Amino acid sequence: MADRTDNLTSGNLLGIPETLLPDDFIDLQVTEELSDGEPRDIAARHPESPMVWATLAQDALTDGDEIAAYAYARTGYHRGLDALRQAGWRGQGPIPASHAPNRGFLRALAMLGETSRRLGDDAEADRVTAFLREADPSLLG
C-alpha cells in the first residue's frame, strides 16, 4: 500500500516503477573524468555515455554551434535510451534525477529540448518537455 501512496503523491498515477540505471553506470566515471578532461577525448573513450554527449552539446551551444549541439544532444539521448532499455525501462514511467546514474540521460534529454527549441522545432521541444515531466517532474521547476 505504501508503494501505491508514494506513486500517487509523486504524480505516477499508473504505478509504473521507477527506472534506475545501474549504480556502476559509466556516467559516474565520466562525470569524474569531465572535471579535468577534454570532453571530445572522453567521448572517444566512452561513446556510450549520455553525460559526455550532453556536455559536448552544452559546449557547442556556448560556442554558438546549434547544429552540433543538437547532434550531440540527440546522440546522448539515444545512448541513454539504450541504457534505460537495458535497465528494464519500457517506454514510460519515472526516471528520477535523484538517482545519480540517471542524470546524464536526463541532461542529454534536456539539451535535446533546448537545442530543438533554438532550431525552431517546437514540436520536438514540446515532446521533450512532456518526456521530462513524466520522467521527473521536479526537473521542470
C-alpha positions as YAML, in Angstrom:
chain: A
units: angstrom
residues:
- id: 1
  name: MET
  ca: [0.00, 0.00, 0.00]
- id: 2
  name: ALA
  ca: [2.88, 2.40, 0.73]
- id: 3
  name: ASP
  ca: [4.14, 1.99, -2.84]
- id: 4
  name: ARG
  ca: [0.74, 2.96, -4.25]
- id: 5
  name: THR
  ca: [0.59, 6.00, -1.98]
- id: 6
  name: ASP
  ca: [4.12, 7.01, -3.00]
- id: 7
  name: ASN
  ca: [3.17, 6.67, -6.65]
- id: 8
  name: LEU
  ca: [0.09, 8.83, -6.20]
- id: 9
  name: THR
  ca: [1.93, 11.60, -4.36]
- id: 10
  name: SER
  ca: [4.78, 11.63, -6.88]
- id: 11
  name: GLY
  ca: [2.41, 12.04, -9.84]
- id: 12
  name: ASN
  ca: [2.97, 8.46, -11.04]
- id: 13
  name: LEU
  ca: [-0.73, 7.62, -11.25]
- id: 14
  name: LEU
  ca: [-0.22, 4.43, -13.27]
- id: 15
  name: GLY
  ca: [2.02, 2.94, -10.60]
- id: 16
  name: ILE
  ca: [4.82, 2.25, -13.05]
- id: 17
  name: PRO
  ca: [8.04, 1.51, -11.15]
- id: 18
  name: GLU
  ca: [10.97, 3.89, -11.42]
- id: 19
  name: THR
  ca: [13.75, 3.01, -13.81]
- id: 20
  name: LEU
  ca: [17.18, 3.28, -12.23]
- id: 21
  name: LEU
  ca: [20.32, 2.87, -14.27]
- id: 22
  name: PRO
  ca: [22.86, 0.59, -12.56]
- id: 23
  name: ASP
  ca: [24.90, 2.08, -9.74]
- id: 24
  name: ASP
  ca: [28.05, 1.38, -11.75]
- id: 25
  name: PHE
  ca: [26.76, 3.05, -14.93]
- id: 26
  name: ILE
  ca: [29.56, 4.68, -16.95]
- id: 27
  name: ASP
  ca: [28.25, 8.22, -16.42]
- id: 28
  name: LEU
  ca: [29.51, 8.27, -12.85]
- id: 29
  name: GLN
  ca: [33.06, 7.63, -14.05]
- id: 30
  name: VAL
  ca: [32.61, 10.05, -16.95]
- id: 31
  name: THR
  ca: [31.42, 12.80, -14.60]
- id: 32
  name: GLU
  ca: [34.68, 12.47, -12.68]
- id: 33
  name: GLU
  ca: [36.72, 12.45, -15.90]
- id: 34
  name: LEU
  ca: [34.96, 15.59, -17.13]
- id: 35
  name: SER
  ca: [36.18, 17.55, -14.13]
- id: 36
  name: ASP
  ca: [39.67, 17.72, -15.62]
- id: 37
  name: GLY
  ca: [39.46, 16.08, -19.04]
- id: 38
  name: GLU
  ca: [38.65, 17.07, -22.59]
- id: 39
  name: PRO
  ca: [35.05, 16.05, -23.43]
- id: 40
  name: ARG
  ca: [35.91, 15.03, -27.01]
- id: 41
  name: ASP
  ca: [38.64, 12.68, -25.77]
- id: 42
  name: ILE
  ca: [36.28, 11.25, -23.15]
- id: 43
  name: ALA
  ca: [33.57, 10.73, -25.80]
- id: 44
  name: ALA
  ca: [36.07, 8.76, -27.88]
- id: 45
  name: ARG
  ca: [36.80, 6.51, -24.87]
- id: 46
  name: HIS
  ca: [33.18, 6.27, -23.64]
- id: 47
  name: PRO
  ca: [30.78, 6.81, -26.56]
- id: 48
  name: GLU
  ca: [28.05, 5.00, -24.61]
- id: 49
  name: SER
  ca: [27.90, 7.82, -22.03]
- id: 50
  name: PRO
  ca: [24.92, 10.18, -22.29]
- id: 51
  name: MET
  ca: [26.68, 12.58, -19.90]
- id: 52
  name: VAL
  ca: [29.63, 13.21, -22.19]
- id: 53
  name: TRP
  ca: [27.33, 13.88, -25.17]
- id: 54
  name: ALA
  ca: [25.24, 16.27, -23.07]
- id: 55
  name: THR
  ca: [28.44, 18.07, -22.07]
- id: 56
  name: LEU
  ca: [29.53, 18.33, -25.70]
- id: 57
  name: ALA
  ca: [26.07, 19.70, -26.56]
- id: 58
  name: GLN
  ca: [26.36, 22.38, -23.86]
- id: 59
  name: ASP
  ca: [29.86, 23.29, -25.03]
- id: 60
  name: ALA
  ca: [28.66, 23.58, -28.64]
- id: 61
  name: LEU
  ca: [25.81, 25.87, -27.56]
- id: 62
  name: THR
  ca: [28.29, 28.01, -25.66]
- id: 63
  name: ASP
  ca: [30.32, 28.24, -28.86]
- id: 64
  name: GLY
  ca: [27.20, 29.20, -30.85]
- id: 65
  name: ASP
  ca: [27.05, 25.98, -32.87]
- id: 66
  name: GLU
  ca: [23.40, 24.96, -32.51]
- id: 67
  name: ILE
  ca: [23.59, 22.26, -35.19]
- id: 68
  name: ALA
  ca: [26.48, 20.46, -33.50]
- id: 69
  name: ALA
  ca: [24.76, 20.91, -30.12]
- id: 70
  name: TYR
  ca: [21.63, 19.26, -31.48]
- id: 71
  name: ALA
  ca: [23.61, 16.34, -32.91]
- id: 72
  name: TYR
  ca: [25.48, 15.80, -29.64]
- id: 73
  name: ALA
  ca: [22.26, 16.02, -27.61]
- id: 74
  name: ARG
  ca: [20.48, 13.55, -29.89]
- id: 75
  name: THR
  ca: [23.40, 11.12, -29.61]
- id: 76
  name: GLY
  ca: [23.31, 11.36, -25.80]
- id: 77
  name: TYR
  ca: [19.55, 10.88, -25.81]
- id: 78
  name: HIS
  ca: [19.78, 7.71, -27.90]
- id: 79
  name: ARG
  ca: [22.67, 6.32, -25.86]
- id: 80
  name: GLY
  ca: [20.60, 6.96, -22.76]
- id: 81
  name: LEU
  ca: [17.55, 5.23, -24.22]
- id: 82
  name: ASP
  ca: [19.71, 2.19, -24.94]
- id: 83
  name: ALA
  ca: [20.91, 2.12, -21.32]
- id: 84
  name: LEU
  ca: [17.40, 2.62, -19.93]
- id: 85
  name: ARG
  ca: [16.02, -0.25, -22.01]
- id: 86
  name: GLN
  ca: [18.81, -2.49, -20.73]
- id: 87
  name: ALA
  ca: [17.77, -1.46, -17.21]
- id: 88
  name: GLY
  ca: [14.18, -2.58, -17.86]
- id: 89
  name: TRP
  ca: [12.53, 0.66, -18.99]
- id: 90
  name: ARG
  ca: [9.57, 0.01, -21.29]
- id: 91
  name: GLY
  ca: [8.95, 3.45, -22.71]
- id: 92
  name: GLN
  ca: [7.17, 5.12, -19.82]
- id: 93
  name: GLY
  ca: [7.41, 5.85, -16.14]
- id: 94
  name: PRO
  ca: [9.65, 7.72, -13.75]
- id: 95
  name: ILE
  ca: [13.39, 8.14, -14.33]
- id: 96
  name: PRO
  ca: [14.32, 10.08, -11.19]
- id: 97
  name: ALA
  ca: [17.14, 12.60, -11.26]
- id: 98
  name: SER
  ca: [17.74, 11.89, -7.59]
- id: 99
  name: HIS
  ca: [19.46, 8.68, -8.76]
- id: 100
  name: ALA
  ca: [22.88, 9.92, -9.93]
- id: 101
  name: PRO
  ca: [23.34, 7.39, -12.78]
- id: 102
  name: ASN
  ca: [20.14, 8.72, -14.44]
- id: 103
  name: ARG
  ca: [21.38, 12.31, -14.62]
- id: 104
  name: GLY
  ca: [23.40, 12.04, -17.83]
- id: 105
  name: PHE
  ca: [20.38, 10.79, -19.77]
- id: 106
  name: LEU
  ca: [18.15, 13.47, -18.27]
- id: 107
  name: ARG
  ca: [20.72, 16.15, -19.06]
- id: 108
  name: ALA
  ca: [21.01, 14.91, -22.67]
- id: 109
  name: LEU
  ca: [17.21, 14.91, -22.92]
- id: 110
  name: ALA
  ca: [17.02, 18.47, -21.60]
- id: 111
  name: MET
  ca: [19.74, 19.55, -24.05]
- id: 112
  name: LEU
  ca: [17.77, 17.93, -26.88]
- id: 113
  name: GLY
  ca: [14.77, 20.02, -25.90]
- id: 114
  name: GLU
  ca: [16.82, 23.21, -25.66]
- id: 115
  name: THR
  ca: [18.56, 22.71, -28.98]
- id: 116
  name: SER
  ca: [15.30, 21.74, -30.69]
- id: 117
  name: ARG
  ca: [13.65, 24.92, -29.47]
- id: 118
  name: ARG
  ca: [16.62, 27.03, -30.63]
- id: 119
  name: LEU
  ca: [16.40, 25.44, -34.06]
- id: 120
  name: GLY
  ca: [12.69, 26.22, -34.28]
- id: 121
  name: ASP
  ca: [11.47, 22.64, -33.86]
- id: 122
  name: ASP
  ca: [8.86, 23.48, -31.26]
- id: 123
  name: ALA
  ca: [7.01, 20.18, -31.74]
- id: 124
  name: GLU
  ca: [10.07, 18.20, -30.72]
- id: 125
  name: ALA
  ca: [10.85, 20.60, -27.89]
- id: 126
  name: ASP
  ca: [7.31, 20.11, -26.58]
- id: 127
  name: ARG
  ca: [7.66, 16.31, -26.79]
- id: 128
  name: VAL
  ca: [10.88, 16.55, -24.81]
- id: 129
  name: THR
  ca: [9.21, 18.71, -22.18]
- id: 130
  name: ALA
  ca: [6.43, 16.12, -21.83]
- id: 131
  name: PHE
  ca: [9.02, 13.34, -21.56]
- id: 132
  name: LEU
  ca: [10.94, 15.26, -18.87]
- id: 133
  name: ARG
  ca: [7.68, 15.89, -16.98]
- id: 134
  name: GLU
  ca: [6.93, 12.16, -16.96]
- id: 135
  name: ALA
  ca: [10.49, 11.18, -16.12]
- id: 136
  name: ASP
  ca: [10.91, 13.57, -13.19]
- id: 137
  name: PRO
  ca: [8.52, 16.49, -12.71]
- id: 138
  name: SER
  ca: [10.98, 18.19, -10.36]
- id: 139
  name: LEU
  ca: [13.22, 18.95, -13.34]
- id: 140
  name: LEU
  ca: [10.77, 21.47, -14.74]
- id: 141
  name: GLY
  ca: [10.66, 23.61, -11.62]
...
